């Protein structure tokens, strides 16, 4: 029987980062991963293997294809005979994933972390069984991640009715891709295939896409994606499907109750994800919340002493970077340190084009809380670098306390939003103000000047708008 200070079950971003940090702090660590191929563990979890990384690789490839066919002429670049090679595009995506998977394997070796391949489960306090062998550990961390939600009336067959796992690996461009769910995953993959030539229809039950966004951002994103040809059926409830000869026909109802019928050769079910909570979790006495997530305290401890949980298994947004921060914090807690995570400064990103990135309070949330705020906005249309790059959709929004000027939230829709948001996030982490951003010299010409201008706008002294 092997003995460890820490066993982590799940080698996604939260799990493997937790394992690395624990090893850095002197612990003897093992990590368990059920995903394997060709006799080797596939570390990296959903994010690396079938989520964040492959989808971003396809977003990048599809953007280049679309730009070659539609955007270069305005720059004086004549391109003809642009051809699409979907298998080669998929091969590139798989190569990127493979390199990163191998890289994580190298990190495990570097940090002397033992990798146990197979299904892991807690069989007794301090004991984890993997592939028939029981291992002991002082501490156990559950980091099994999440999996796509399936709807009983839209049974996934992997061919016509698919999840995101399948939509990152199509061998050809669908004629008509119907996306059920207007959230992050549905919009990102919808844009990939729309750029490559598919007709794309997004069906969303709610009045707007990405319900966590302020309505003005959601409206701007819908408008921008609509220019690509993506059709949106909002406030439309899907109720069933029939599949025949490779065609799926969805039956739905509009807000007024009138029937809606949509047919396509691929239906992507993208209505969210659920935590991977196998039967052994409750059998081990680990309490769950009403939402069937693992219940933890402020130190990530479950109801069973010595067992902890992080990432998609517990409350909060299902984000890789959130899981990573929790993994680091937990390892440090187990080592006797006292780290603090401020979940209000965890950013959220939609990697469409234009990108959408948000952090902290939205304008809507601030209003619901009765907080008096000042809101600054600046459109990329007035930004010199955006004009030069012909990438002017969107704006920056900063929300500051009306009395203290402390930054409470930020939102960006536009070029490089995910990168630009870091300045606002850092300001929030250090309790900074919009004045702090406004007084910081930003290089010219850069997209980041739009952040400064939005900060200036909260103070009533915007310069270029």
C-alpha positions in Angstrom: 0.0 0.0 0.0 1.4 3.4 -1.1 1.3 6.2 1.4 1.1 9.9 0.5 0.6 13.2 2.2 -1.9 14.1 -0.5 -3.9 12.3 -3.2 -5.7 14.4 -5.7 -8.5 12.7 -7.7 -8.8 14.5 -11.0 -6.0 16.0 -13.1 -7.7 19.0 -14.6 -6.5 22.6 -14.0 -7.6 22.6 -10.3 -6.2 19.1 -9.6 -2.8 19.2 -11.2 -2.1 22.8 -10.0 -3.1 21.8 -6.5 -0.7 18.8 -6.8 2.2 20.9 -8.0 1.8 23.5 -5.3 1.6 20.8 -2.6 4.7 19.2 -4.0 6.5 22.6 -4.0 5.6 22.8 -0.3 7.3 19.6 0.5 4.4 17.1 0.4 4.5 13.6 -1.1 1.8 13.8 -3.7 -0.1 11.5 -6.1 -2.7 12.4 -8.7 -5.4 10.2 -10.1 -6.7 10.5 -13.7 -9.2 8.3 -15.4 -8.8 9.7 -18.9 -6.2 7.7 -20.8 -5.1 7.0 -24.4 -2.6 4.6 -25.9 -1.8 3.4 -22.4 -0.9 6.8 -21.2 -2.8 9.1 -18.8 -4.4 12.2 -20.5 -3.7 14.9 -17.9 -5.3 18.3 -18.1 -9.0 17.4 -17.6 -11.9 18.7 -19.7 -10.2 22.1 -20.1 -7.2 20.8 -21.9 -8.5 17.7 -23.7 -12.1 18.7 -24.8 -12.7 22.2 -23.6 -10.8 25.4 -23.3 -7.7 24.6 -25.3 -9.2 22.7 -28.3 -12.0 25.2 -28.7 -9.6 28.2 -28.6 -7.4 26.5 -31.2 -10.5 26.1 -33.5 -11.5 29.7 -32.8 -8.1 30.9 -33.9 -8.0 28.7 -37.0 -11.6 29.7 -38.0 -10.9 33.4 -37.5 -7.9 33.2 -39.9 -10.0 31.3 -42.5 -12.8 33.9 -42.2 -10.3 36.8 -42.4 -8.7 35.4 -45.5 -12.0 35.2 -47.3 -13.7 38.3 -46.0 -11.4 40.8 -44.3 -8.1 41.1 -46.1 -9.3 42.9 -49.2 -9.9 46.1 -47.1 -6.2 46.1 -46.3 -5.2 45.9 -49.9 -4.5 42.2 -49.8 -6.0 40.2 -52.6 -6.6 36.6 -51.8 -8.2 34.0 -54.1 -8.8 30.3 -54.0 -9.1 30.1 -50.2 -9.8 26.4 -49.4 -10.7 24.8 -46.2 -9.1 21.5 -45.0 -11.1 20.5 -41.9 -9.1 17.3 -41.2 -5.8 19.4 -41.2 -7.4 22.0 -38.9 -8.4 19.2 -36.5 -5.0 17.7 -36.7 -3.5 21.1 -35.7 -5.9 21.3 -32.8 -5.0 17.8 -31.6 -1.3 18.6 -31.9 -1.7 21.7 -29.7 -3.6 19.6 -27.1 -1.1 16.8 -27.2 1.8 19.1 -26.7 0.2 20.6 -23.6 -0.8 17.2 -22.2 2.8 16.1 -22.5 3.9 19.3 -20.9 1.7 18.6 -17.8 3.2 15.1 -17.7 6.6 16.7 -17.6 5.5 18.9 -14.7 4.4 15.9 -12.8 7.9 14.3 -13.2 9.7 17.6 -12.4 7.7 17.9 -9.1 8.0 14.1 -8.3 4.2 13.6 -8.3 3.1 10.1 -8.9 0.4 9.7 -11.5 -2.1 6.9 -10.9 -4.2 6.0 -14.0 -7.7 4.7 -13.6 -11.0 5.5 -11.8 -10.2 6.8 -8.3 -12.6 6.6 -5.4 -12.6 7.0 -1.7 -13.2 3.7 0.0 -12.5 4.6 3.6 -11.1 7.6 5.5 -7.7 8.3 4.1 -7.9 5.6 1.5 -8.3 5.9 -2.3 -8.7 2.9 -4.6 -7.4 3.2 -8.1 -7.6 0.2 -10.5 -8.0 -2.3 -7.7 -5.1 -0.9 -5.6 -5.7 1.0 -2.4 -3.4 4.0 -1.5 -3.3 5.9 1.8 -3.1 9.6 2.2 -3.3 12.1 5.1 -5.3 14.4 2.8 -7.6 13.7 -0.2 -8.7 16.4 -2.7 -11.7 15.8 -5.0 -11.2 17.6 -8.3 -13.1 15.6 -10.8 -14.5 18.5 -12.7 -17.7 18.6 -14.7 -19.4 17.1 -17.8 -22.0 18.5 -20.3 -25.6 18.5 -19.1 -27.8 16.3 -21.3 -31.5 16.9 -21.7 -33.9 13.9 -21.5 -35.8 15.1 -24.6 -32.6 15.7 -26.6 -30.8 12.4 -26.2 -27.2 12.7 -27.3 -26.2 10.2 -30.0 -22.8 11.7 -30.8 -23.7 11.9 -34.5 -26.7 14.2 -35.0 -27.4 15.3 -31.4 -24.0 16.2 -29.9 -22.3 17.9 -27.0 -19.3 20.2 -27.1 -17.1 17.1 -26.8 -18.2 16.1 -30.3 -18.5 19.7 -31.8 -14.8 20.2 -31.4 -14.1 17.2 -33.6 -16.5 17.3 -36.6 -14.9 15.9 -39.7 -16.8 18.3 -42.0 -18.7 21.6 -41.8 -22.4 21.1 -40.9 -24.9 22.5 -43.4 -27.0 23.8 -40.5 -25.8 23.7 -36.9 -28.6 24.3 -34.4 -27.2 25.3 -31.0 -29.5 24.8 -28.0 -28.3 27.2 -25.4 -26.9 30.7 -25.8 -24.2 30.5 -23.2 -20.4 30.7 -23.5 -19.9 27.2 -25.0 -22.7 27.5 -27.5 -21.7 30.9 -28.8 -18.0 30.0 -29.1 -18.5 26.8 -31.0 -21.4 28.4 -33.0 -19.0 31.1 -34.2 -16.3 28.5 -35.1 -18.6 26.7 -37.5 -20.4 29.8 -38.8 -17.0 31.2 -39.8 -16.2 27.9 -41.6 -19.5 28.1 -43.7 -22.2 26.5 -41.6 -25.6 28.1 -41.2 -26.0 28.5 -37.4 -29.1 29.0 -35.3 -28.9 29.6 -31.6 -32.0 28.7 -29.6 -32.1 30.3 -26.1 -34.8 30.0 -23.5 -34.0 33.3 -21.8 -34.4 36.8 -23.2 -30.7 37.3 -23.8 -27.6 35.3 -24.5 -25.1 34.8 -21.6 -27.5 35.7 -18.7 -24.5 36.7 -16.5 -23.8 39.7 -18.7 -25.4 43.1 -18.3 -28.1 43.5 -21.0 -26.0 46.1 -22.9 -23.1 43.7 -23.4 -25.4 40.8 -24.4 -27.1 43.0 -26.9 -23.8 44.1 -28.4 -22.6 40.5 -28.6 -25.8 39.4 -30.3 -25.5 42.2 -32.8 -21.9 41.4 -33.6 -22.5 37.7 -34.0 -25.6 38.5 -36.1 -23.3 40.3 -38.6 -21.6 36.9 -39.2 -25.0 35.4 -40.1 -25.8 33.6 -36.8 -29.5 33.6 -36.2 -30.9 33.9 -32.6 -34.2 32.6 -31.4 -34.5 34.1 -27.9 -37.2 33.3 -25.4 -37.8 30.0 -27.2 -38.2 26.7 -25.4 -37.1 23.5 -27.0 -39.5 20.6 -26.1 -38.4 17.7 -28.3 -36.6 16.4 -31.4 -37.1 13.8 -34.1 -34.1 12.4 -36.0 -34.4 10.8 -39.5 -31.8 10.3 -42.2 -29.2 12.4 -40.5 -31.5 15.3 -40.0 -32.9 16.5 -36.7 -36.1 18.6 -36.3 -36.5 20.4 -33.1 -40.0 21.3 -31.8 -40.1 24.4 -29.7 -42.4 27.2 -28.5 -41.9 30.9 -28.8 -42.6 33.3 -26.0 -46.2 33.8 -27.1 -46.8 30.0 -27.2 -46.7 29.6 -31.0 -45.0 26.5 -32.3 -41.5 26.7 -33.8 -39.8 24.1 -35.9 -36.0 24.1 -36.6 -34.2 21.5 -38.7 -30.5 20.9 -39.0 -27.9 18.2 -39.6 -26.2 18.8 -36.3 -27.8 19.9 -33.0 -25.3 21.0 -30.3 -26.7 20.7 -26.8 -25.0 23.5 -24.8 -27.2 24.2 -21.8 -24.4 24.0 -19.2 -22.3 21.6 -17.3 -22.8 19.5 -14.1 -20.2 18.4 -11.6 -18.9 14.8 -11.9 -20.3 13.4 -8.6 -20.1 9.6 -8.9 -22.1 7.4 -6.6 -19.1 6.7 -4.4 -19.0 10.4 -3.3 -22.2 10.2 -1.3 -21.5 6.6 -0.3 -18.3 7.9 1.4 -20.5 10.2 3.5 -19.6 13.4 1.6 -22.5 15.9 1.9 -23.9 17.6 -1.2 -25.7 20.9 -1.6 -29.2 21.2 -3.0 -27.6 21.8 -6.4 -25.8 18.5 -6.2 -22.4 20.1 -5.7 -20.0 19.0 -3.0 -20.6 21.0 0.2 -17.4 22.7 1.6 -16.5 25.3 4.2 -14.2 28.3 3.6 -11.2 26.0 3.7 -12.6 23.7 1.0 -13.2 20.9 3.7 -16.1 18.6 3.0 -18.2 17.0 5.7 -15.7 14.1 6.0 -12.5 15.0 7.9 -9.4 14.8 5.6 -11.4 15.2 2.4 -11.5 18.4 0.5 -13.0 19.6 -2.8 -12.3 22.3 -5.4 -13.2 23.6 -8.8 -16.3 22.6 -10.7 -17.4 20.2 -7.9 -18.2 23.1 -5.5 -20.2 26.3 -5.7 -19.1 29.1 -8.0 -18.5 29.5 -11.7 -17.2 26.5 -13.6 -13.9 28.1 -14.7 -10.5 26.6 -15.1 -8.7 29.7 -13.6 -11.1 29.6 -10.6 -10.2 25.9 -10.0 -6.5 26.7 -10.3 -6.7 29.5 -7.7 -8.6 27.2 -5.3 -6.1 24.4 -5.9 -3.2 26.7 -4.9 -5.0 28.1 -1.9 -6.0 24.6 -0.7 -2.4 23.3 -1.0 -1.2 26.3 1.0 -3.9 25.8 3.7 -2.8 22.2 4.1 0.7 23.4 4.6 -0.4 25.7 7.4 -0.5 28.9 5.4 -3.4 31.4 5.3 -4.2 32.3 1.7 -7.2 34.3 0.8 -9.3 34.0 -2.4 -11.6 36.9 -3.3 -14.1 35.2 -5.6 -15.5 38.6 -6.6 -12.4 39.3 -8.6 -12.5 36.1 -10.6 -12.9 37.1 -14.3 -15.3 35.5 -16.8 -14.6 35.5 -20.5 -16.5 34.6 -23.7 -13.9 33.9 -26.4 -16.0 34.9 -29.3 -15.0 37.8 -31.6 -15.6 40.3 -30.3 -14.4 38.9 -27.0 -16.4 39.6 -23.8 -14.6 39.8 -20.4 -16.2 40.8 -17.1 -15.2 41.0 -13.4 -16.9 42.0 -10.2 -20.3 43.6 -10.1 -22.3 44.3 -13.2 -24.3 47.5 -13.5 -27.5 45.5 -13.0 -26.2 43.8 -9.8 -25.1 47.1 -8.4 -28.5 48.5 -9.0 -30.2 45.5 -7.3 -27.9 46.0 -4.3 -28.9 49.7 -4.1 -25.3 50.8 -4.5 -24.6 54.3 -5.8 -22.1 54.0 -8.6 -20.6 55.9 -11.4 -20.3 54.1 -14.7 -17.7 55.0 -17.3 -17.9 53.8 -21.0 -15.6 54.2 -24.0 -16.2 52.6 -27.4 -13.4 51.1 -29.4 -14.7 53.1 -32.4 -12.9 56.1 -30.9 -9.7 54.2 -30.2 -6.8 54.8 -32.6 -5.3 51.3 -32.5 -8.8 49.7 -33.0 -9.4 52.0 -36.0 -6.0 51.0 -37.5 -6.7 47.4 -37.0 -10.3 47.7 -38.3 -11.5 46.1 -35.1 -13.9 48.6 -33.6 -16.9 46.7 -32.3 -17.6 47.0 -28.6 -16.7 49.1 -25.6 -15.1 49.2 -22.1 -17.3 49.8 -19.1 -16.0 50.5 -15.6 -18.2 50.6 -12.5 -16.9 52.6 -9.5 -18.4 53.5 -6.1 -19.9 56.9 -6.3 -18.4 58.0 -3.0 -15.1 56.3 -2.7 -14.3 55.8 -6.4 -13.2 52.3 -5.7 -13.6 50.0 -8.8 -16.4 47.5 -8.2 -16.5 45.9 -11.6 -15.6 46.1 -15.2 -16.7 44.7 -18.5 -15.2 44.8 -21.9 -16.6 43.6 -25.2 -14.1 44.1 -28.1 -10.6 43.3 -29.3 -8.4 41.5 -26.8 -10.9 41.9 -24.0 -9.7 38.9 -22.0 -6.2 40.5 -21.8 -7.3 44.1 -21.3 -9.5 43.1 -18.3 -6.4 42.1 -16.3 -5.8 45.8 -15.5 -9.2 46.3 -14.1 -9.0 43.0 -12.1 -5.6 44.0 -10.6 -7.0 47.4 -9.6 -9.9 45.7 -7.9 -7.6 43.2 -6.1 -5.6 46.1 -4.6 -8.7 48.1 -3.7 -7.8 50.7 -6.4 -10.0 53.5 -7.9 -10.9 54.6 -11.4 -8.6 57.6 -10.6 -5.7 55.1 -10.3 -6.4 53.7 -13.8 -6.9 57.2 -15.2 -3.6 58.5 -13.8 -1.6 55.6 -15.2 0.2 56.3 -18.4 -0.9 54.0 -21.2 1.2 53.5 -24.3 -0.2 55.1 -27.5 -1.6 53.8 -29.7 -2.9 50.7 -27.9 -6.2 49.0 -27.2 -5.5 49.5 -23.5 -6.1 53.3 -23.9 -9.8 52.4 -24.1 -9.6 51.2 -20.4 -8.0 54.5 -19.4 -10.7 56.5 -21.2 -13.5 54.5 -19.6 -11.9 55.2 -16.2 -11.7 58.9 -17.1 -15.4 58.8 -18.1 -16.4 57.6 -14.6 -14.8 60.9 -13.4 -16.5 63.0 -16.0 -13.4 63.9 -17.9 -13.1 61.5 -20.9 -10.7 62.9 -23.5 -11.4 61.2 -26.8 -15.2 60.8 -26.9 
